[in-house]
Amino acid sequence: MQENIRGIVLRTVKYGDTSLIVDLFTESRGRQSFMASTSRAKRFVRSVSFWQPLSMVEFSADIRPNAGKLPRPVDVHPYYNYVDLPFSPVKSTLALFLAEFLCAALREEKESTPLYRYLEFSLQWLDMVENPSAMANFHLVFLMHLSRFIGIYPNLECPDLYFDLLSGCYCDRPPSHSHYLRYAEAQTLPLLFRMDYPTMHLFRFSRQDRQRILHVLNEYYRLHVPNFPELKSLEVLHELYS
């Protein structure tokens, strides 16, 4: 039975000469893979562009548990057309990082309407924002609040001398491992996590500060998301804000 699917493309992998394996985070089924057709025929040329990372697409597919093969999408079309994100060097670099990060962070995620709405809203906000300085902290805010939707939001109550990244909470003495923040950085966490998209332009960070925050966030995800890999796009993002 055909089912209507909405999803956000995480990545594509070429399969043979005329197919792509497409990983999406879908609104109704969470992380899901599909086998999409490609061809040099005119009717397929435009459809390939639908599968660019972070594209928001809608289609029909016959999804059957234990079918032994990936479902094939039909009647594919975008339900949101990006206005600026694919054409802005800064936004497209951010999109490259976000796509790789989400592909790693949402590896096992099941259906979650709040998470899907958060991704949808965040990407549309990035697409429409006009002032470059207003999005300098976008990736930091995105990662901080994403942690809430996938169940690894840190416990920031009762700030203390140290913050244990492994347990996700404060402590009054150094943990027995190396994954923790000392007093100065530990005390800034509650303030950082209060940032959101409308207010993040009020937080002014140096290049070193921003890279340090990103490093800590990436380490936190690697500690809490199983098999979280090293991200190739991190270096590109560092160069963007250098």
VEXDRENMI-699116 format. One record per residue (C-alpha): z, y, x; residue number from 1; residue in three letters. Coordinates in Angstrom, 2 decimals. Layout:
R; Z; Y; X; NUM; ALA
...
This chain:
R; 0.00; 0.00; 0.00; 1; MET
R; -1.01; 3.40; 1.34; 2; GLN
R; 1.85; 5.75; 2.13; 3; GLU
R; 1.64; 9.49; 2.68; 4; ASN
R; 3.03; 10.43; 6.12; 5; ILE
R; 3.97; 13.75; 7.68; 6; ARG
R; 4.76; 13.80; 11.37; 7; GLY
R; 5.01; 15.72; 14.61; 8; ILE
R; 3.00; 14.25; 17.49; 9; VAL
R; 5.09; 13.35; 20.54; 10; LEU
R; 2.44; 11.80; 22.78; 11; ARG
R; -0.86; 9.92; 22.83; 12; THR
R; -2.04; 7.08; 25.06; 13; VAL
R; -5.68; 6.12; 25.32; 14; LYS
R; -6.37; 2.56; 24.13; 15; TYR
R; -9.81; 1.22; 24.87; 16; GLY
R; -12.86; 3.41; 24.43; 17; ASP
R; -12.42; 4.36; 20.79; 18; THR
R; -8.69; 4.43; 20.05; 19; SER
R; -5.44; 6.24; 20.78; 20; LEU
R; -1.90; 4.98; 20.41; 21; ILE
R; -0.08; 7.93; 18.87; 22; VAL
R; 3.70; 8.28; 18.82; 23; ASP
R; 5.07; 10.60; 16.14; 24; LEU
R; 8.41; 11.61; 14.77; 25; PHE
R; 7.77; 11.31; 11.05; 26; THR
R; 9.57; 12.89; 8.13; 27; GLU
R; 10.03; 9.64; 6.21; 28; SER
R; 10.25; 6.93; 8.89; 29; ARG
R; 11.55; 8.53; 12.09; 30; GLY
R; 9.84; 7.50; 15.32; 31; ARG
R; 6.66; 5.58; 14.53; 32; GLN
R; 3.51; 4.54; 16.41; 33; SER
R; -0.02; 4.46; 15.00; 34; PHE
R; -3.47; 3.43; 16.18; 35; MET
R; -5.86; 6.36; 15.73; 36; ALA
R; -9.63; 6.09; 15.99; 37; SER
R; -11.71; 8.25; 18.30; 38; THR
R; -15.44; 8.40; 18.72; 39; SER
R; -18.23; 10.63; 19.98; 40; ARG
R; -19.56; 10.75; 16.44; 41; ALA
R; -19.33; 14.24; 14.96; 42; LYS
R; -16.96; 13.23; 12.19; 43; ARG
R; -14.39; 12.09; 14.77; 44; PHE
R; -14.67; 14.90; 17.34; 45; VAL
R; -12.48; 17.33; 15.43; 46; ARG
R; -9.95; 14.64; 14.49; 47; SER
R; -9.04; 14.07; 18.16; 48; VAL
R; -7.60; 17.59; 18.32; 49; SER
R; -5.19; 16.68; 15.52; 50; PHE
R; -3.34; 14.40; 17.94; 51; TRP
R; -2.38; 17.02; 20.51; 52; GLN
R; 1.36; 16.90; 21.39; 53; PRO
R; 3.53; 18.77; 18.84; 54; LEU
R; 0.73; 18.92; 16.28; 55; SER
R; 2.03; 18.72; 12.71; 56; MET
R; -0.18; 16.28; 10.84; 57; VAL
R; -0.40; 14.61; 7.47; 58; GLU
R; -2.26; 11.40; 6.66; 59; PHE
R; -2.18; 8.12; 4.77; 60; SER
R; -1.32; 4.78; 6.34; 61; ALA
R; -0.61; 1.23; 5.25; 62; ASP
R; 2.74; 0.49; 6.91; 63; ILE
R; 3.88; -3.11; 6.65; 64; ARG
R; 6.95; -4.41; 8.51; 65; PRO
R; 6.20; -7.25; 10.94; 66; ASN
R; 2.47; -6.84; 10.39; 67; ALA
R; 1.78; -7.55; 14.07; 68; GLY
R; -0.44; -4.52; 14.57; 69; LYS
R; -0.07; -0.76; 14.48; 70; LEU
R; -0.99; 0.99; 11.22; 71; PRO
R; -4.12; 3.14; 11.26; 72; ARG
R; -3.96; 6.66; 9.83; 73; PRO
R; -6.70; 7.84; 7.46; 74; VAL
R; -7.52; 11.22; 5.92; 75; ASP
R; -5.82; 12.99; 8.82; 76; VAL
R; -5.37; 16.75; 8.65; 77; HIS
R; -2.92; 19.32; 10.03; 78; PRO
R; -0.42; 20.66; 7.52; 79; TYR
R; 0.50; 23.54; 9.85; 80; TYR
R; -2.04; 25.27; 12.08; 81; ASN
R; -0.58; 26.90; 15.18; 82; TYR
R; -1.54; 30.54; 15.53; 83; VAL
R; -0.51; 31.37; 19.10; 84; ASP
R; 1.23; 28.38; 20.73; 85; LEU
R; -1.90; 26.63; 22.11; 86; PRO
R; -3.32; 29.88; 23.51; 87; PHE
R; -0.25; 31.46; 25.13; 88; SER
R; 0.38; 30.26; 28.72; 89; PRO
R; 4.14; 30.65; 28.31; 90; VAL
R; 4.33; 28.96; 24.91; 91; LYS
R; 1.99; 26.13; 25.88; 92; SER
R; 4.09; 25.44; 28.99; 93; THR
R; 7.21; 25.33; 26.82; 94; LEU
R; 5.37; 23.01; 24.42; 95; ALA
R; 4.48; 20.66; 27.29; 96; LEU
R; 8.15; 20.43; 28.24; 97; PHE
R; 9.38; 20.05; 24.64; 98; LEU
R; 6.91; 17.27; 23.90; 99; ALA
R; 7.99; 15.27; 26.95; 100; GLU
R; 11.67; 15.92; 26.24; 101; PHE
R; 11.42; 14.89; 22.59; 102; LEU
R; 9.47; 11.79; 23.51; 103; CYS
R; 12.43; 10.72; 25.68; 104; ALA
R; 15.25; 11.97; 23.44; 105; ALA
R; 13.89; 10.55; 20.16; 106; LEU
R; 13.00; 7.13; 21.53; 107; ARG
R; 15.15; 5.24; 19.00; 108; GLU
R; 15.60; 7.87; 16.26; 109; GLU
R; 15.46; 6.71; 12.65; 110; LYS
R; 14.50; 8.79; 9.62; 111; GLU
R; 16.41; 12.09; 9.49; 112; SER
R; 15.27; 14.89; 7.22; 113; THR
R; 17.62; 17.48; 8.84; 114; PRO
R; 16.28; 16.61; 12.31; 115; LEU
R; 12.69; 16.78; 11.13; 116; TYR
R; 13.28; 20.15; 9.48; 117; ARG
R; 14.92; 21.44; 12.66; 118; TYR
R; 11.92; 20.43; 14.79; 119; LEU
R; 9.48; 21.86; 12.27; 120; GLU
R; 11.32; 25.19; 11.97; 121; PHE
R; 11.83; 25.53; 15.74; 122; SER
R; 8.18; 24.93; 16.62; 123; LEU
R; 6.94; 27.30; 13.94; 124; GLN
R; 9.41; 29.94; 15.13; 125; TRP
R; 8.11; 29.60; 18.71; 126; LEU
R; 4.54; 29.83; 17.46; 127; ASP
R; 5.14; 33.07; 15.56; 128; MET
R; 7.49; 35.01; 17.89; 129; VAL
R; 5.66; 37.89; 19.56; 130; GLU
R; 8.03; 39.37; 22.15; 131; ASN
R; 8.03; 37.31; 25.40; 132; PRO
R; 11.59; 38.37; 26.24; 133; SER
R; 12.76; 37.07; 22.85; 134; ALA
R; 11.85; 33.49; 23.79; 135; MET
R; 13.09; 33.33; 27.39; 136; ALA
R; 16.07; 31.23; 26.28; 137; ASN
R; 14.23; 29.25; 23.60; 138; PHE
R; 14.23; 25.92; 25.42; 139; HIS
R; 17.96; 26.20; 26.16; 140; LEU
R; 18.86; 26.94; 22.54; 141; VAL
R; 16.52; 24.21; 21.32; 142; PHE
R; 18.15; 21.55; 23.51; 143; LEU
R; 21.70; 22.64; 22.74; 144; MET
R; 21.25; 22.43; 18.97; 145; HIS
R; 19.06; 19.32; 19.12; 146; LEU
R; 22.13; 17.47; 20.41; 147; SER
R; 23.83; 17.95; 17.05; 148; ARG
R; 21.00; 16.27; 15.14; 149; PHE
R; 20.92; 13.18; 17.35; 150; ILE
R; 24.69; 12.73; 17.40; 151; GLY
R; 25.65; 13.82; 20.93; 152; ILE
R; 26.89; 17.38; 20.27; 153; TYR
R; 29.73; 18.12; 22.72; 154; PRO
R; 33.32; 18.71; 21.60; 155; ASN
R; 33.91; 22.35; 22.52; 156; LEU
R; 37.31; 22.73; 20.90; 157; GLU
R; 40.38; 23.59; 23.01; 158; CYS
R; 38.68; 24.80; 26.23; 159; PRO
R; 40.46; 23.57; 29.35; 160; ASP
R; 40.05; 23.59; 33.14; 161; LEU
R; 37.15; 21.13; 33.27; 162; TYR
R; 34.41; 19.85; 31.02; 163; PHE
R; 33.58; 16.16; 31.30; 164; ASP
R; 29.85; 15.72; 30.68; 165; LEU
R; 30.23; 11.97; 30.34; 166; LEU
R; 32.83; 12.07; 27.56; 167; SER
R; 31.51; 15.34; 26.12; 168; GLY
R; 34.89; 17.06; 25.96; 169; CYS
R; 37.35; 19.19; 27.95; 170; TYR
R; 40.03; 17.82; 30.26; 171; CYS
R; 42.82; 19.31; 32.34; 172; ASP
R; 42.01; 17.51; 35.59; 173; ARG
R; 38.82; 16.43; 37.38; 174; PRO
R; 37.40; 13.14; 36.04; 175; PRO
R; 36.99; 10.19; 38.38; 176; SER
R; 33.21; 10.69; 38.43; 177; HIS
R; 31.00; 13.61; 39.49; 178; SER
R; 29.56; 14.55; 36.09; 179; HIS
R; 31.75; 17.48; 35.12; 180; TYR
R; 31.88; 21.29; 35.11; 181; LEU
R; 34.56; 23.30; 36.82; 182; ARG
R; 36.52; 26.10; 35.20; 183; TYR
R; 34.04; 29.02; 35.42; 184; ALA
R; 31.16; 27.08; 33.90; 185; GLU
R; 33.34; 25.10; 31.51; 186; ALA
R; 34.64; 28.30; 29.95; 187; GLN
R; 31.14; 29.61; 29.18; 188; THR
R; 30.04; 26.58; 27.12; 189; LEU
R; 31.40; 27.69; 23.71; 190; PRO
R; 29.65; 31.05; 24.12; 191; LEU
R; 26.36; 29.44; 25.14; 192; LEU
R; 26.39; 27.06; 22.20; 193; PHE
R; 26.78; 29.99; 19.82; 194; ARG
R; 23.30; 31.21; 20.75; 195; MET
R; 20.59; 30.82; 18.14; 196; ASP
R; 16.97; 31.96; 17.88; 197; TYR
R; 17.65; 35.41; 16.34; 198; PRO
R; 20.41; 36.30; 18.85; 199; THR
R; 19.37; 34.56; 22.06; 200; MET
R; 17.56; 37.67; 23.37; 201; HIS
R; 20.98; 39.30; 23.70; 202; LEU
R; 21.95; 36.79; 26.39; 203; PHE
R; 20.60; 37.95; 29.74; 204; ARG
R; 20.47; 35.32; 32.47; 205; PHE
R; 19.15; 35.40; 36.00; 206; SER
R; 16.54; 32.85; 37.04; 207; ARG
R; 19.27; 30.86; 38.83; 208; GLN
R; 21.53; 30.96; 35.75; 209; ASP
R; 18.79; 29.73; 33.46; 210; ARG
R; 17.84; 26.91; 35.82; 211; GLN
R; 21.48; 25.88; 36.16; 212; ARG
R; 21.96; 25.74; 32.38; 213; ILE
R; 18.80; 23.67; 32.00; 214; LEU
R; 19.95; 21.33; 34.77; 215; HIS
R; 23.30; 20.77; 33.05; 216; VAL
R; 21.67; 20.17; 29.66; 217; LEU
R; 19.19; 17.72; 31.16; 218; ASN
R; 22.03; 15.87; 32.92; 219; GLU
R; 24.00; 15.75; 29.66; 220; TYR
R; 21.07; 14.15; 27.82; 221; TYR
R; 20.51; 11.66; 30.64; 222; ARG
R; 24.15; 10.61; 30.38; 223; LEU
R; 24.10; 10.18; 26.60; 224; HIS
R; 20.57; 9.00; 25.71; 225; VAL
R; 19.84; 5.44; 26.92; 226; PRO
R; 17.02; 5.15; 29.47; 227; ASN
R; 16.38; 8.89; 29.50; 228; PHE
R; 13.78; 9.36; 32.29; 229; PRO
R; 13.21; 12.04; 34.87; 230; GLU
R; 10.94; 14.63; 33.27; 231; LEU
R; 7.76; 15.59; 35.09; 232; LYS
R; 7.48; 18.89; 33.22; 233; SER
R; 10.85; 20.18; 34.44; 234; LEU
R; 9.31; 21.47; 37.65; 235; GLU
R; 6.58; 23.26; 35.69; 236; VAL
R; 9.24; 24.92; 33.56; 237; LEU
R; 11.16; 26.03; 36.64; 238; HIS
R; 8.00; 27.66; 37.99; 239; GLU
R; 7.43; 29.43; 34.65; 240; LEU
R; 10.75; 31.26; 34.96; 241; TYR
R; 10.72; 31.75; 38.72; 242; SER
